[in-house]
Amino acid sequence: MSTTFTIDSSTSRATPVSAPMKRVTVPAVRQRKGKEPLVMLTAYTVRTAQILDPHCDMLLVGDSLGQVIYGLPSTVPVTLEMMAAHGAAVVRGSYHSMVVVDMPFGSYESSPEKAFESAAWLLKQTGAAAVKLEGGTAMASTVAFLSERGIPVMGHVGLTPQAVNALGGYGARGRSEAEAQKIVGDAQAVAGAGAFSVVIEGVVEPIAIEITRTINVPTIGIGASAECDGQVLVAEDMLGMFERVPRFVKRYGDMAGYIGERAATYAEEVRSRSFPTAEQTYAPKA
């Protein structure tokens, strides 16, 4: 039986512990079409993966790490090396969820062969099960090329953040009839080319509903519709790590506030010399 490793979170050290690995598979995701909704969140680190893994079907190592982790203005500057480093960390920190890694801007658009080279390298470096790439009809031949060569592909249509410069911003897509038809056609094209699921981001709801009803693979909504076959959010947005989040995000906590309060308490105790105490220091041997 294959094994993976986890981190002993009761200490500050990485302690490899062999354990059985029974992950969600690509065929299992396909079979969830029209059934219990799939749960997906982003993860970029070992510890986050450990915490989220028991609750998710899939963990997405999103190129959103460019903004969330590195403070970049968009996902455009993200590199393959960044995705590989964080993807490997998430795989190491998880047992159950299928790990999907985003292919960053510039790593797949020029040709199917270039996409295969990038995707194969990412999967080898990370141990992830699949890659995700943005684009519709224009990327269908690339999706087919990868799928036919054993690389599972998750599609991504609607608001595609890597194309923010061409789109002119992050507003909802599909408000015109022509654009709505294009998005539906894009989803149908990548699904028909072999994508095992399709993310639908930032579209007016009827588009997401139509796509979900007309393609034969699961749809994963983010700013789409509850009728999609699953949902994904950036974990840091959902947890309340940022003051400003997109309209489609529901904040399930205020982690930023909690961390700030704990840091303030720590700072006060350090300045008043009430930390550390005898419990946190070492006495000489008797």
Phi, psi and omega per residue, in radians:
M1 nan 2.411 -3.138
S2 -1.216 2.685 -3.113
T3 -2.276 2.792 3.010
T4 -2.328 -3.049 -3.113
F5 -2.246 2.612 3.094
T6 -2.138 3.013 3.122
I7 -1.863 2.286 3.072
D8 -1.274 1.729 -3.032
S9 -1.334 -0.066 3.093
S10 -1.440 -0.126 3.073
T11 -2.210 3.091 3.121
S12 -1.644 0.092 -3.070
R13 -1.971 2.646 3.073
A14 -1.403 1.965 -3.119
T15 -2.005 1.779 -3.122
P16 -1.094 2.289 3.093
V17 -2.300 2.041 -3.133
S18 -1.159 2.394 3.137
A19 -2.682 2.629 3.117
P20 -1.065 2.539 -3.129
M21 -2.045 2.029 3.111
K22 -2.238 1.491 -3.057
R23 -1.578 2.725 2.931
V24 -1.083 2.399 -3.088
T25 -1.890 2.898 3.078
V26 -1.033 -0.834 3.090
P27 -1.032 -0.631 3.122
A28 -1.139 -0.645 3.080
V29 -1.147 -0.794 3.115
R30 -0.975 -0.691 -3.073
Q31 -1.259 -0.177 3.129
R32 -1.478 0.008 3.104
K33 -0.953 2.140 3.092
G34 1.289 0.147 -3.118
K35 -1.978 -2.596 -3.141
E36 -1.011 2.273 -3.070
P37 -1.031 2.485 3.097
L38 -1.386 2.466 3.138
V39 -1.920 2.198 -3.116
M40 -2.413 2.357 3.031
L41 -2.349 2.779 3.055
T42 -1.405 2.653 3.014
A43 -2.600 2.502 -3.111
Y44 -2.246 -0.191 -3.068
T45 -2.317 2.853 3.126
V46 -1.026 -0.888 -3.030
R47 -1.152 -0.706 3.085
T48 -1.088 -0.735 3.108
A49 -1.046 -0.762 3.122
Q50 -1.010 -0.745 -3.084
I51 -1.258 -0.696 -3.062
L52 -1.443 -0.488 -2.986
D53 -0.905 -0.786 -3.097
P54 -1.141 -0.305 -3.026
H55 -1.808 -0.139 -3.011
C56 -2.029 2.697 2.968
D57 -1.559 -0.591 3.139
M58 -2.418 2.511 2.981
L59 -1.983 2.240 -3.141
L60 -1.804 2.080 2.978
V61 -1.503 1.535 -2.991
G62 -1.455 2.645 3.052
D63 -1.231 -0.053 2.972
S64 -1.052 -0.230 3.053
L65 -1.034 -0.416 3.083
G66 -0.991 -0.739 3.128
Q67 -1.512 -0.775 -3.026
V68 -1.221 -0.746 -3.059
I69 -1.684 -0.733 -2.980
Y70 -1.798 -0.107 3.099
G71 1.230 0.431 3.119
L72 -1.355 2.739 -3.086
P73 -1.274 -0.342 3.131
S74 -2.767 -3.091 3.107
T75 -1.466 -0.161 -3.029
V76 -1.014 -0.730 -3.097
P77 -1.319 -0.094 -3.069
V78 -1.108 2.466 -3.085
T79 -1.934 2.866 3.040
L80 -1.039 -0.666 -3.126
E81 -1.110 -0.693 3.062
M82 -1.061 -0.829 -3.113
M83 -1.103 -0.654 -3.123
A84 -1.168 -0.779 -3.103
A85 -1.090 -0.815 -3.112
H86 -1.306 -0.602 3.089
G87 -1.072 -0.757 3.126
A88 -1.114 -0.666 3.124
A89 -1.109 -0.751 -3.117
V90 -1.180 -0.689 3.081
V91 -1.082 -0.747 3.133
R92 -1.120 -0.509 -3.081
G93 -1.608 0.060 -3.060
S94 -2.262 2.738 3.120
Y95 -2.193 -0.692 -2.964
H96 -1.655 -0.846 -3.009
S97 -1.236 2.542 2.957
M98 -1.328 2.287 -3.113
V99 -1.717 2.209 3.115
V100 -2.024 2.332 -3.100
V101 -2.013 2.287 3.075
D102 -1.188 2.447 2.947
M103 -1.565 2.106 -3.035
P104 -1.294 2.853 3.142
F105 -0.950 2.322 3.104
G106 1.568 -0.066 -3.070
S107 -1.710 -0.061 -3.044
Y108 -2.601 -0.216 -2.975
E109 -1.288 -0.496 -2.958
S110 -1.241 -0.566 -3.132
S111 -2.931 2.710 3.051
P112 -1.025 -0.625 3.142
E113 -1.132 -0.736 3.095
K114 -1.102 -0.722 3.126
A115 -1.085 -0.729 3.133
F116 -1.117 -0.759 3.126
E117 -1.033 -0.789 -3.128
S118 -1.179 -0.791 -3.088
A119 -1.167 -0.740 3.131
A120 -1.087 -0.729 3.119
W121 -1.098 -0.764 -3.141
L122 -1.069 -0.783 -3.121
L123 -1.164 -0.663 3.098
K124 -1.144 -0.715 -3.086
Q125 -1.263 -0.529 -2.986
T126 -1.857 -0.567 -2.987
G127 1.423 0.169 3.107
A128 -1.189 2.882 -3.078
A129 -1.638 -0.385 -3.003
A130 -2.761 2.877 3.033
V131 -2.068 2.774 3.029
K132 -2.135 2.412 3.074
L133 -2.380 2.614 -3.106
E134 -1.572 2.682 3.060
G135 2.057 2.720 -3.078
G136 -1.939 -2.010 -3.066
T137 -0.950 -0.688 -3.124
A138 -1.120 -0.428 -3.108
M139 -1.760 0.009 -3.060
A140 -1.056 -0.734 -3.134
S141 -1.152 -0.574 3.095
T142 -1.214 -0.739 3.085
V143 -1.028 -0.767 3.131
A144 -1.119 -0.742 -3.127
F145 -1.048 -0.788 -3.139
L146 -1.202 -0.819 -3.098
S147 -1.050 -0.710 -3.136
E148 -1.184 -0.316 -3.114
R149 -1.893 0.355 2.983
G150 1.495 0.267 3.108
I151 -1.907 1.893 3.131
P152 -1.149 2.391 -3.071
V153 -2.171 2.265 2.948
M154 -1.721 2.208 3.124
G155 -1.446 2.993 -3.124
H156 -2.708 2.011 -3.098
V157 -2.260 3.004 -3.116
G158 1.605 -2.174 3.029
L159 -1.324 1.977 -3.117
T160 -1.965 1.794 -2.991
P161 -1.009 -0.508 3.131
Q162 -1.144 -0.359 3.139
A163 -1.737 0.410 -3.058
V164 -1.012 -0.604 -3.129
N165 -1.172 -0.635 3.112
A166 -1.345 -0.618 -3.106
L167 -1.351 -0.438 3.128
G168 1.467 0.264 3.127
G169 2.565 -3.003 -3.039
Y170 -1.925 0.371 -3.135
G171 -1.177 2.798 3.133
A172 -1.057 2.477 -3.103
R173 -1.795 2.738 3.029
G174 1.622 0.368 -3.126
R175 -1.359 -0.383 3.030
S176 -1.691 2.691 -3.123
E177 -1.078 -0.695 -3.119
A178 -1.126 -0.768 -3.133
E179 -1.191 -0.659 3.116
A180 -1.062 -0.787 3.137
Q181 -1.112 -0.654 3.126
K182 -1.125 -0.750 -3.129
I183 -1.119 -0.751 3.084
V184 -1.064 -0.772 3.110
G185 -1.108 -0.654 3.103
D186 -1.078 -0.821 -3.134
A187 -1.092 -0.743 3.129
Q188 -1.130 -0.621 -3.124
A189 -1.179 -0.808 -3.103
V190 -1.269 -0.594 3.067
A191 -1.145 -0.757 3.121
G192 -1.149 -0.443 -3.138
A193 -1.428 -0.154 3.073
G194 2.111 0.042 3.078
A195 -1.050 2.415 -3.100
F196 -1.496 -0.211 3.039
S197 -2.883 2.879 -3.086
V198 -2.402 2.148 3.004
V199 -1.373 2.330 3.056
I200 -2.033 1.989 -3.043
E201 -2.045 2.355 2.924
G202 0.974 0.905 3.122
V203 -2.147 2.771 3.031
V204 -1.133 2.495 -2.890
E205 -0.998 -0.720 -3.110
P206 -1.000 -0.509 3.109
I207 -1.132 -0.809 -3.132
A208 -1.094 -0.687 3.132
I209 -1.143 -0.774 3.139
E210 -1.097 -0.775 3.136
I211 -1.071 -0.804 -3.119
T212 -1.035 -0.619 -3.109
R213 -1.432 -0.299 -3.023
T214 -1.951 -0.173 3.068
I215 -1.895 2.691 -3.000
N216 -1.699 0.243 3.058
V217 -2.142 2.773 -3.092
P218 -1.089 2.501 3.005
T219 -1.810 2.449 3.117
I220 -2.025 1.986 -3.052
G221 -1.575 2.536 2.943
I222 -2.576 1.783 -2.972
G223 1.230 0.782 -3.045
A224 -2.281 -1.502 -3.115
S225 -2.851 2.602 3.043
A226 -1.187 -0.248 3.120
E227 -1.413 -0.094 3.049
C228 -1.119 2.837 -3.097
D229 -1.354 -0.068 3.113
G230 -3.026 3.063 -3.134
Q231 -2.400 2.618 3.036
V232 -2.387 2.497 3.000
L233 -2.427 2.742 2.951
V234 -1.249 2.140 -3.029
A235 -0.999 -0.717 -3.119
E236 -1.128 -0.569 3.056
D237 -1.181 -0.825 -3.101
M238 -1.107 -0.593 -3.107
L239 -1.474 -0.131 3.109
G240 1.435 0.639 3.099
M241 -1.429 -0.277 -3.118
F242 -2.173 2.553 3.141
E243 -1.258 -0.665 -3.116
R244 -1.895 2.244 3.104
V245 -2.378 2.788 3.082
P246 -1.053 2.763 -3.124
R247 -1.002 -0.594 -3.038
F248 -1.364 -0.019 -3.135
V249 -1.562 2.298 2.929
K250 -1.757 2.216 3.138
R251 -1.517 2.052 -3.121
Y252 -1.668 0.102 3.131
G253 -3.029 -3.136 3.094
D254 -2.280 1.149 -3.091
M255 -1.123 -0.604 3.119
A256 -1.082 -0.765 3.109
G257 -1.126 -0.736 -3.134
Y258 -1.093 -0.812 -3.135
I259 -1.118 -0.724 3.124
G260 -1.064 -0.738 3.127
E261 -1.134 -0.747 3.141
R262 -1.149 -0.680 3.122
A263 -1.147 -0.660 3.120
A264 -1.128 -0.712 3.104
T265 -1.110 -0.762 3.106
Y266 -1.049 -0.817 -3.123
A267 -1.062 -0.720 3.132
E268 -1.103 -0.740 -3.121
E269 -1.209 -0.635 3.088
V270 -1.122 -0.812 -3.081
R271 -1.197 -0.499 3.111
S272 -1.591 0.016 -3.118
R273 1.077 0.430 3.045
S274 -1.554 -0.091 2.955
F275 -2.327 2.349 0.016
P276 -1.450 2.799 3.055
T277 -1.852 -3.033 3.116
A278 -1.043 -0.471 -3.135
E279 -1.212 -0.417 -3.112
Q280 -1.901 0.185 3.109
T281 -2.185 2.922 -3.055
Y282 -1.875 2.143 3.104
A283 -1.502 2.597 3.102
P284 -1.153 2.655 3.097
K285 -1.135 2.468 -3.127
A286 -1.190 nan nan
